[in-house]
């Protein structure tokens, strides 16, 4: 490789020449470059002296490129275009503000996070920050771009998309399935409840046409759905499953459905945001992605039940 130093005109002179060659007017070129017409004229004079050729024919009201100037203008424009493209590719752009989302813990763990990697691969520039909370969170009041929570309707003053319905049914470990031939057999097993959803067993019993007051059955209460499901996996008893949250457990047969009855309770898991939230392109990308995932998940779930 040669050690000879590149013999190139200054970048400032080349930019002045390029602007003047495109506009054929020193004053207009100066306005583009935010300099004086005299500065453009001097830069071009220095360039002509260095090259040893005249690049422009000067006239009282404008200028015209010489034949040498026309040929040189094409090469200079191409070189500057390539330099600009290379610079834009490597330039470190300012990071976008993180996108903050708060979600119900079990839904985040079992529905959102399994889809996290696919979203990050599609939108690597979006910094998605997830917080979980059992409390009822409001996007505007609590400073989040969006929140995921269970609700019977989209609250007034918020915009929402439905991610998953709440379809409930008993689940247990495969080891317990053989002892559950009819619904009345539930009386001989512990029923696991979640403190966050204390009425689901009652709702399912009513849909099944079976009245149970709870006194005749052993009840175990856990703080969260995740703990309730884990207890069921370990064979402690039966939990009331929500279909969208335990699909993987059913597929892997960590949990099984001893009965066919599926009861849909009022409400669904929604992603909620303030009006105008879609003006944020990051949030719009997340909403579109999750809406597509919700449609796919529902279609897959229906197909597996056929």
C-alpha positions as CSV (number, residue, x, y, z in Angstrom):
1,X,0.0,0.0,0.0
2,X,1.3,3.4,-0.9
3,X,2.2,5.9,1.8
4,X,1.6,8.9,-0.5
5,X,-0.6,11.5,1.0
6,X,-3.9,12.1,-0.8
7,X,-3.8,15.3,-2.9
8,X,-7.3,16.5,-2.5
9,X,-8.9,20.0,-2.5
10,X,-10.5,21.1,0.8
11,X,-14.0,19.8,1.5
12,X,-15.1,23.4,2.0
13,X,-14.0,24.3,-1.5
14,X,-15.6,21.2,-3.0
15,X,-18.9,21.9,-1.3
16,X,-18.9,25.5,-2.6
17,X,-18.2,24.2,-6.1
18,X,-20.9,21.6,-5.9
19,X,-23.5,24.1,-4.7
20,X,-22.6,26.7,-7.4
21,X,-22.5,24.0,-10.1
22,X,-26.0,22.9,-9.2
23,X,-27.5,26.4,-8.9
24,X,-25.3,28.2,-11.5
25,X,-25.4,31.3,-9.2
26,X,-22.9,32.2,-6.5
27,X,-25.4,34.1,-4.4
28,X,-27.9,31.1,-4.4
29,X,-25.1,28.8,-3.5
30,X,-24.0,31.0,-0.7
31,X,-27.6,31.0,0.7
32,X,-27.6,27.2,0.6
33,X,-24.3,27.0,2.5
34,X,-25.1,29.9,4.9
35,X,-22.0,31.9,3.8
36,X,-21.5,35.1,1.8
37,X,-21.3,35.1,-2.0
38,X,-17.8,36.4,-1.7
39,X,-16.8,33.4,0.4
40,X,-18.2,31.1,-2.3
41,X,-16.3,33.0,-5.0
42,X,-13.0,32.8,-3.1
43,X,-13.3,29.1,-2.5
44,X,-13.9,28.4,-6.2
45,X,-11.0,30.7,-7.2
46,X,-8.7,28.7,-4.8
47,X,-10.1,25.4,-6.3
48,X,-9.4,26.6,-9.9
49,X,-5.9,27.7,-9.0
50,X,-5.2,24.3,-7.4
51,X,-6.6,22.4,-10.4
52,X,-5.0,24.8,-13.0
53,X,-8.3,25.0,-15.0
54,X,-11.2,27.4,-15.2
55,X,-14.4,25.8,-13.9
56,X,-16.9,28.6,-14.5
57,X,-17.4,31.3,-17.1
58,X,-18.4,34.4,-15.1
59,X,-21.3,36.6,-16.5
60,X,-22.8,39.8,-14.9
61,X,-26.0,38.0,-13.7
62,X,-24.9,34.4,-13.4
63,X,-22.2,31.8,-14.1
64,X,-21.9,28.9,-16.5
65,X,-19.8,25.7,-16.2
66,X,-17.0,25.2,-18.6
67,X,-16.6,21.8,-20.2
68,X,-14.0,20.9,-17.6
69,X,-16.4,22.3,-14.9
70,X,-19.3,20.1,-16.2
71,X,-17.2,16.9,-16.1
72,X,-15.7,17.7,-12.7
73,X,-19.2,18.6,-11.2
74,X,-20.5,15.1,-12.0
75,X,-17.6,13.5,-10.2
76,X,-17.7,15.8,-7.2
77,X,-21.5,15.4,-6.8
78,X,-21.1,11.6,-6.8
79,X,-18.3,11.7,-4.3
80,X,-20.2,13.9,-2.0
81,X,-23.3,11.8,-2.2
82,X,-21.3,8.7,-1.3
83,X,-19.6,10.5,1.6
84,X,-23.0,11.7,2.9
85,X,-24.4,8.2,2.7
86,X,-21.5,6.6,4.5
87,X,-21.7,9.3,7.2
88,X,-25.4,8.7,7.7
89,X,-24.9,5.0,8.0
90,X,-22.3,5.3,10.8
91,X,-23.5,8.3,12.6
92,X,-24.8,7.6,16.1
93,X,-28.4,8.8,16.2
94,X,-30.0,10.0,19.4
95,X,-31.8,7.2,21.3
96,X,-35.5,7.3,21.4
97,X,-37.3,7.7,24.7
98,X,-38.0,4.3,26.3
99,X,-41.5,3.0,25.8
100,X,-43.0,2.3,29.3
101,X,-45.7,-0.4,29.7
102,X,-47.2,-1.7,33.0
103,X,-49.0,-5.0,33.0
104,X,-50.7,-7.5,35.2
105,X,-47.9,-9.8,36.5
106,X,-49.2,-13.2,35.3
107,X,-50.3,-11.9,31.9
108,X,-46.8,-10.2,31.5
109,X,-45.1,-13.5,32.4
110,X,-47.2,-15.9,30.4
111,X,-48.4,-13.8,27.4
112,X,-46.3,-10.7,26.9
113,X,-42.8,-12.0,27.6
114,X,-43.1,-15.0,25.2
115,X,-43.7,-12.5,22.4
116,X,-41.1,-10.0,23.6
117,X,-38.2,-11.4,21.5
118,X,-40.2,-11.3,18.2
119,X,-41.1,-7.6,18.8
120,X,-37.5,-6.7,19.6
121,X,-36.3,-8.4,16.4
122,X,-38.8,-6.4,14.4
123,X,-38.1,-3.1,16.2
124,X,-34.6,-3.3,17.6
125,X,-34.4,0.5,18.1
126,X,-37.4,0.5,20.6
127,X,-36.4,0.3,24.2
128,X,-39.4,-1.4,25.8
129,X,-39.5,-1.1,29.5
130,X,-42.0,-3.4,31.4
131,X,-43.3,-2.9,34.9
132,X,-45.8,-5.2,36.6
133,X,-48.5,-4.4,39.2
134,X,-51.4,-6.1,40.8
135,X,-53.0,-2.7,41.5
136,X,-55.3,-1.0,38.9
137,X,-52.9,1.3,37.0
138,X,-54.0,4.2,34.8
139,X,-51.7,5.1,31.9
140,X,-52.2,8.9,32.1
141,X,-52.3,9.2,35.9
142,X,-49.4,6.9,36.5
143,X,-47.1,8.0,33.7
144,X,-47.0,5.0,31.4
145,X,-47.3,4.9,27.7
146,X,-49.7,2.0,28.0
147,X,-51.0,-0.5,30.6
148,X,-52.3,-4.0,30.3
149,X,-55.1,-5.0,32.7
150,X,-58.2,-7.0,32.9
151,X,-61.4,-5.0,32.5
152,X,-65.0,-5.6,31.5
153,X,-64.9,-2.6,29.1
154,X,-62.5,0.0,27.9
155,X,-62.5,2.6,30.6
156,X,-63.9,6.1,29.8
157,X,-61.2,8.4,28.6
158,X,-58.9,5.7,27.4
159,X,-58.3,3.8,24.1
160,X,-57.8,0.1,24.2
161,X,-57.2,-3.0,22.1
162,X,-58.4,-6.5,23.3
163,X,-55.5,-8.9,23.6
164,X,-57.2,-12.0,25.0
165,X,-60.6,-13.0,26.4
166,X,-61.0,-14.6,29.8
167,X,-62.1,-18.2,29.3
168,X,-62.0,-20.2,32.5
169,X,-61.9,-24.0,33.2
170,X,-60.4,-26.2,35.9
171,X,-56.9,-27.6,35.4
172,X,-54.8,-30.1,37.3
173,X,-51.7,-32.2,37.0
174,X,-52.0,-35.3,34.8
175,X,-51.6,-37.4,38.0
176,X,-55.0,-36.2,39.3
177,X,-56.9,-36.5,36.1
178,X,-57.8,-40.1,36.6
179,X,-59.7,-39.4,39.8
180,X,-61.9,-36.8,38.1
181,X,-64.6,-38.6,36.1
182,X,-67.5,-36.2,36.9
183,X,-67.7,-32.7,38.1
184,X,-69.0,-33.8,41.6
185,X,-65.6,-35.5,42.1
186,X,-64.2,-32.0,42.7
187,X,-65.6,-32.3,46.2
188,X,-62.8,-34.7,47.1
189,X,-59.9,-32.4,46.0
190,X,-58.5,-29.1,47.1
191,X,-59.6,-26.2,44.9
192,X,-56.9,-23.6,44.5
193,X,-57.9,-19.9,44.4
194,X,-56.1,-16.8,43.4
195,X,-56.6,-13.7,45.6
196,X,-56.8,-11.6,42.5
197,X,-59.7,-13.6,41.1
198,X,-61.7,-15.0,44.0
199,X,-65.0,-15.6,42.1
200,X,-63.8,-17.8,39.2
201,X,-64.7,-21.1,40.8
202,X,-68.1,-19.9,41.7
203,X,-68.7,-18.7,38.2
204,X,-67.6,-21.9,36.6
205,X,-69.7,-24.0,39.0
206,X,-72.8,-21.9,38.1
207,X,-72.1,-22.5,34.4
208,X,-71.8,-26.2,35.1
209,X,-75.1,-26.2,37.0
210,X,-73.5,-27.3,40.2
211,X,-74.1,-25.3,43.4
212,X,-71.1,-25.3,45.8
213,X,-70.9,-23.0,48.8
214,X,-67.3,-23.7,49.5
215,X,-67.8,-25.2,52.9
216,X,-67.9,-28.7,51.6
217,X,-64.7,-28.4,49.7
218,X,-61.1,-27.8,50.8
219,X,-60.0,-24.4,49.5
220,X,-56.4,-23.1,49.2
221,X,-55.7,-19.4,48.4
222,X,-52.6,-18.1,46.8
223,X,-51.6,-14.5,46.2
224,X,-51.3,-14.7,42.4
225,X,-52.4,-16.8,39.5
226,X,-48.8,-17.8,38.8
227,X,-48.6,-19.4,42.2
228,X,-52.0,-21.0,41.9
229,X,-50.9,-22.6,38.6
230,X,-47.6,-23.8,40.0
231,X,-49.4,-25.4,42.9
232,X,-51.7,-27.2,40.4
233,X,-48.7,-28.4,38.4
234,X,-47.2,-29.8,41.6
235,X,-50.4,-31.8,42.3
236,X,-51.6,-29.8,45.3
237,X,-55.1,-29.5,43.9
238,X,-57.0,-28.0,41.0
239,X,-56.7,-24.4,39.9
240,X,-59.1,-22.4,37.8
241,X,-57.2,-21.7,34.6
242,X,-57.6,-18.8,32.2
243,X,-57.0,-20.1,28.7
244,X,-54.7,-17.5,27.3
245,X,-52.4,-17.8,30.3
246,X,-51.9,-21.6,30.4
247,X,-51.8,-22.6,26.8
248,X,-48.1,-23.6,27.0
249,X,-48.8,-25.6,30.1
250,X,-51.6,-27.5,28.4
251,X,-49.4,-28.1,25.3
252,X,-46.6,-29.4,27.4
253,X,-49.0,-31.4,29.5
254,X,-47.8,-29.9,32.7
255,X,-51.5,-29.2,33.2
256,X,-54.6,-31.0,31.8
257,X,-58.3,-30.2,31.6
258,X,-60.3,-32.8,33.4
259,X,-63.6,-31.4,32.0
260,X,-64.6,-30.0,28.7
261,X,-66.7,-27.1,30.0
262,X,-65.2,-23.7,29.1
263,X,-66.9,-20.6,30.6
264,X,-66.2,-17.1,29.3
265,X,-66.5,-14.5,32.0
266,X,-67.2,-10.9,31.3
267,X,-64.2,-8.8,30.4
268,X,-60.9,-9.3,28.7
269,X,-57.2,-8.4,28.9
270,X,-56.8,-5.0,27.3
271,X,-53.8,-2.8,26.4
272,X,-55.0,0.7,27.3
273,X,-53.5,4.1,26.4
274,X,-54.4,7.7,26.4
275,X,-56.2,9.2,23.4
276,X,-53.7,10.3,20.8
277,X,-51.2,7.6,21.9
278,X,-50.8,6.3,18.4
279,X,-49.1,9.6,17.5
280,X,-46.1,8.0,19.2
281,X,-44.6,5.8,16.5
282,X,-43.1,3.4,19.1
283,X,-46.4,2.8,20.7
284,X,-48.2,2.5,17.4
285,X,-45.7,-0.2,16.4
286,X,-46.3,-2.1,19.7
287,X,-50.1,-1.8,19.4
288,X,-50.0,-3.1,15.8
289,X,-47.7,-6.0,16.8
290,X,-49.8,-7.1,19.8
291,X,-53.0,-6.8,17.8
292,X,-51.7,-9.2,15.2
293,X,-50.4,-11.5,18.0
294,X,-53.8,-11.5,19.6
295,X,-55.6,-12.5,16.4
296,X,-53.0,-15.3,15.8
297,X,-53.3,-16.6,19.4
298,X,-57.1,-16.7,19.2
299,X,-57.1,-18.5,15.9
300,X,-54.5,-21.0,17.2
301,X,-56.5,-21.6,20.3
302,X,-59.7,-22.3,18.4
303,X,-58.0,-24.6,16.0
304,X,-56.5,-26.7,18.9
305,X,-59.9,-27.1,20.5
306,X,-61.5,-28.5,17.4
